[in-house]
Amino acid sequence: MELNHDVIDTPPRDAASVVMLRDGAAGLEVLLLRRHTDSAVLGGAYVFPGGKVDAADSSADMLARLDRAPSELQPRLGEPGLSPEQAAAFYVAAAREAAEESGVLFLQVGADEIATRSADTCARLRAGEPFAALLAEAQARLDTDALAPWSRWITPRRPSVMNKRFDTRFFLAAVPPLQEARHDDFEVTEARWLTPRAALRQYQSHEIDLAPPQIVGLLHLLQYRDVAHAMQDARSRPPPLIVPEPVETGDTRVLCYPGDEHHPVPTRALPEPVPTRVVWRNKRFEPPQGFNAFLD
């Protein structure tokens, strides 16, 4: 993954992503999907399921299929400037993209029914059928309570690894019972369930590629014992806003986050010991002290 040095003046595009979790034999596991190498956004990289917010995500038909009124969802994002409908659209986009890319549905019709219908519903969604119509046909509602706002990342005007900007709301979610992730084999070519430690080790050894939000997100996930701990933490605080600040130190590229001495926001956005910067070394972004300080 090569660095991008271009300055982009266009406003960031609204997007949503789901950090999908489960408890495994070795501890907390997270789902990573490999984007198709021909993808215009992070081609070949391993990412959390997600994508752009569409106009239909805030349509009246779609909002009618939510388990919560938009006015209840808006405060959860901690963004007073959003209308209730705009806030609800991020929940819809997160769930829709998760269904399209991973085959996992966050619906309220009972676990058995979800597991039975998930493959067919996701296939039809991938084929272009409206999400709202599919939910109405299944007499299901979108389970927004399953999605816990976790963080908000805005791509800086000088992005690090791509030529597009996004304003992404990340949600934590436990995989519903009886469902299995099945990637679409179109936008996504591989799915891996990994502990955060294993994922970072694979990135460190050049087995997989990751973008900075995923790297820092995995470092954050190291702090959680299990899914319940992660979800409780996400629900206990407003999601932090993170706008990376690129800094050139000689020939070294550094990305600084809130709380770093070179970031304009002096207060930490993420808890210690998550680093306030990552450094580009050996074609990898890593904490200044290296990954081993976190993974040993």
C-alpha positions in Angstrom: 0.0 0.0 0.0 1.6 3.2 -1.2 1.3 6.6 0.4 -0.7 9.3 -1.2 0.6 12.9 -1.0 -2.1 14.8 -2.9 -4.2 17.5 -1.2 -7.9 17.0 -1.8 -10.2 20.0 -1.5 -13.6 18.2 -1.9 -15.7 17.6 1.2 -15.6 14.1 2.7 -18.4 11.7 1.8 -20.5 10.3 4.6 -19.9 6.7 5.3 -20.6 4.0 8.0 -18.7 0.9 9.1 -19.4 -2.0 11.4 -16.6 -3.4 13.6 -18.1 -6.9 13.9 -17.1 -8.9 17.0 -17.4 -12.4 18.4 -15.9 -14.3 21.3 -13.5 -17.1 20.2 -11.3 -19.6 21.9 -8.4 -17.2 22.0 -10.5 -14.3 23.1 -12.2 -11.4 21.3 -12.2 -11.8 17.5 -13.0 -9.2 14.8 -14.1 -9.7 11.2 -11.8 -8.3 8.5 -12.8 -8.3 4.8 -10.3 -8.0 2.0 -11.4 -5.5 -0.6 -11.1 -6.5 -4.2 -7.7 -5.5 -5.6 -9.5 -3.5 -8.4 -11.5 -1.5 -5.8 -11.1 2.3 -6.1 -11.0 2.6 -2.3 -8.3 0.6 -0.4 -8.0 -2.1 -3.1 -6.5 -5.3 -1.6 -6.6 -4.0 2.0 -8.4 -5.7 4.9 -11.2 -3.5 6.3 -14.2 -3.6 8.5 -17.5 -3.9 6.6 -18.8 -0.5 5.5 -19.4 1.9 2.7 -21.0 5.2 1.7 -24.3 6.5 2.9 -27.0 6.5 0.2 -30.0 8.7 -0.2 -32.3 5.8 0.3 -30.9 5.2 3.8 -32.9 8.1 5.1 -36.1 7.5 3.0 -39.4 7.4 4.8 -39.9 3.8 3.8 -36.5 2.9 5.4 -37.0 4.9 8.5 -40.3 3.2 9.1 -38.4 -0.1 9.4 -36.3 1.0 12.3 -36.7 -0.4 15.9 -36.1 3.1 17.2 -37.3 6.5 16.2 -34.6 8.7 14.5 -35.0 11.2 17.4 -33.8 8.4 19.8 -30.8 7.6 17.6 -29.5 11.1 17.0 -28.2 11.6 20.6 -26.3 8.4 20.5 -23.9 9.7 17.9 -23.1 12.7 20.0 -23.4 15.1 17.0 -26.0 17.9 17.7 -25.6 19.2 14.2 -27.1 16.1 12.6 -30.8 15.9 12.0 -32.6 12.8 13.4 -33.0 11.5 9.8 -29.3 12.0 9.0 -28.3 10.2 12.2 -30.6 7.3 11.4 -29.1 7.1 7.9 -25.7 6.1 9.4 -27.3 3.2 11.3 -29.0 2.1 8.1 -25.9 2.4 6.0 -23.8 0.5 8.5 -26.3 -2.4 8.6 -26.9 -2.4 4.9 -23.2 -2.5 4.0 -22.6 -5.2 6.6 -25.3 -7.3 5.0 -24.0 -6.7 1.5 -20.4 -7.4 2.2 -20.5 -9.9 5.0 -23.9 -11.5 4.8 -24.8 -10.7 8.4 -28.2 -9.1 9.1 -29.0 -7.0 12.2 -32.8 -7.5 12.2 -35.5 -8.1 14.8 -37.5 -11.2 13.7 -35.9 -13.8 16.1 -32.6 -15.5 15.8 -33.8 -18.6 14.0 -35.7 -16.6 11.4 -32.7 -14.3 10.8 -30.4 -17.2 10.3 -32.9 -18.9 7.9 -33.4 -15.8 5.8 -30.1 -14.1 5.9 -28.5 -15.7 2.8 -31.4 -15.1 0.5 -32.1 -11.6 1.8 -28.4 -10.6 1.5 -28.2 -12.0 -2.0 -31.3 -10.0 -3.1 -29.8 -6.9 -1.4 -26.5 -7.4 -3.3 -28.6 -7.7 -6.5 -30.0 -4.2 -6.0 -33.4 -4.7 -4.3 -34.2 -1.9 -1.8 -33.3 -2.7 1.8 -36.6 -1.2 3.0 -38.6 -3.4 0.7 -36.8 -6.5 1.8 -37.4 -5.7 5.5 -41.0 -5.0 4.9 -41.4 -8.3 3.1 -39.8 -10.1 6.0 -41.9 -8.1 8.5 -38.6 -7.2 10.2 -37.2 -4.1 11.7 -33.6 -3.0 11.7 -32.0 -3.7 15.0 -30.3 -0.4 15.7 -29.8 -1.4 19.4 -27.3 -4.0 18.1 -25.1 -1.2 16.7 -23.1 0.8 19.3 -21.5 4.1 18.0 -17.7 3.7 18.6 -15.8 6.4 16.8 -15.9 8.9 14.0 -13.0 9.3 11.6 -12.6 12.1 9.0 -10.0 11.6 6.3 -7.7 14.6 6.3 -7.3 16.9 3.2 -4.0 15.2 2.6 -5.0 11.5 2.9 -2.4 8.9 3.7 -3.3 5.9 1.5 -6.1 6.8 -0.9 -7.4 9.7 -3.1 -10.8 10.0 -1.6 -12.1 11.5 1.6 -14.7 10.0 4.0 -16.5 11.0 7.2 -17.0 7.6 8.6 -19.0 6.6 11.7 -17.8 3.3 13.1 -20.1 1.1 15.1 -19.3 -2.0 17.3 -21.7 -5.0 16.9 -21.7 -8.6 18.1 -22.5 -11.1 15.4 -26.1 -12.2 15.9 -26.6 -15.8 17.1 -26.7 -18.5 14.4 -25.3 -16.3 11.7 -22.1 -16.8 9.8 -20.2 -14.2 7.8 -20.2 -14.9 4.0 -18.4 -12.4 1.9 -19.9 -11.3 -1.4 -16.9 -12.4 -3.5 -17.4 -9.3 -5.6 -16.4 -6.2 -3.6 -14.9 -8.4 -1.0 -12.7 -11.5 -1.9 -11.9 -12.9 1.5 -13.1 -12.8 5.1 -11.0 -13.5 8.2 -12.0 -13.8 11.9 -8.9 -12.8 13.8 -8.0 -11.6 17.3 -6.8 -8.0 17.2 -3.3 -9.3 18.2 -3.2 -11.8 15.3 -4.4 -9.2 12.8 -1.7 -6.8 13.8 0.9 -9.5 13.7 -0.2 -10.4 10.1 0.0 -6.8 9.1 3.4 -6.4 10.8 4.7 -9.4 8.8 3.3 -8.1 5.5 0.7 -10.9 5.3 -2.1 -8.4 5.0 -2.6 -4.7 4.3 -4.4 -2.4 6.7 -5.3 1.3 6.6 -4.6 3.6 9.6 -8.1 3.6 11.0 -8.1 -0.2 11.1 -4.6 -0.3 12.7 -5.6 2.1 15.4 -9.0 0.4 15.8 -7.2 -2.9 16.3 -4.9 -1.4 18.9 -8.0 -0.1 20.7 -9.7 -3.5 20.5 -6.7 -5.0 22.4 -8.0 -3.3 25.5 -11.2 -5.4 25.6 -11.5 -8.8 27.3 -14.5 -9.9 25.3 -17.5 -8.7 23.3 -19.5 -7.7 26.4 -16.7 -5.5 27.6 -16.3 -3.8 24.2 -20.0 -3.1 23.8 -20.3 -1.8 27.4 -17.4 0.6 26.8 -18.8 1.9 23.5 -22.2 2.5 25.1 -20.8 4.3 28.1 -19.4 7.3 26.2 -19.9 9.5 23.2 -17.9 8.4 20.1 -14.7 10.4 19.8 -13.9 12.4 16.7 -10.6 11.7 15.1 -9.2 13.8 12.3 -5.6 12.6 11.6 -3.0 15.3 11.3 -0.2 14.4 8.8 3.3 15.6 9.8 6.5 15.2 7.9 9.6 14.6 10.0 12.5 14.5 7.6 11.8 11.6 5.3 9.3 10.0 7.7 5.6 10.4 7.4 3.7 10.6 10.7 -0.1 10.6 11.4 -1.0 12.3 14.7 -4.2 11.9 16.5 -6.0 14.0 19.2 -3.8 14.3 22.3 -0.5 14.2 20.4 1.8 17.2 20.8 1.6 17.9 17.0 -2.2 17.6 16.8 -4.3 20.8 17.1 -6.7 19.0 19.6 -4.8 18.7 22.9 -7.2 16.2 24.5 -6.9 12.5 23.9 -9.7 10.9 21.8 -8.7 7.3 22.5 -7.8 5.8 25.8 -4.3 5.0 26.9 -2.3 3.0 25.9 -3.6 3.5 22.4 -0.9 5.6 20.7 -1.5 9.2 19.6 0.5 8.7 16.4 1.6 6.1 13.9 4.8 6.3 11.9 5.5 5.0 8.3 8.4 2.5 8.4 9.2 -0.3 6.1 6.0 0.3 4.1 4.0 -0.1 7.3 2.3 2.3 9.7 3.2 1.4 13.3 3.3 3.0 16.7 6.5 4.9 17.4 7.7 2.2 19.8 6.8 -0.6 17.3 4.1 -3.2 17.5 6.0 -5.5 19.8 5.4 -3.1 22.7 1.6 -3.8 22.4 1.7 -7.5 21.2 4.2 -9.2 23.4 
